[in-house]
Amino acid sequence: MIRHIVFFSVRRKEDVGAVRSGLLALGKIPHSKHFEVTLNTKVDLFSNAIDVVVYAEFEDEAALAAYKAHPIYADTTSKVKPLRELRYSADVVAAA
């Protein structure tokens, strides 16, 4: 299983809701086993730069690739990218 975790910071704080709403569209893509978009609680003592987190789980690399190739992914990216500042992504293989 692959865990796909993406962190976003938003350029203008008033756009955090729009970014979260836009990213929720990714949940319509059928290739993930689990999908969620959450707001950062910002309780970390050292850094609270991240505003929104996408967390998804995929059966394998093929499912993740199909997710990223889906038209909803490209459409969502085009809508969210102008509103975000930073985007950090990690795809990790879950321990068996």
Secondary structure, DSSP 8 states (H G I E B T S, - for coil): -EEEEEEEEESSGGGHHHHHHHHHGGGGSTT-SEEEEEE-----SS-----EEEEEEESSHHHHHHHHHSHHHHHHHHHHGGGEEEEEEEEEE---
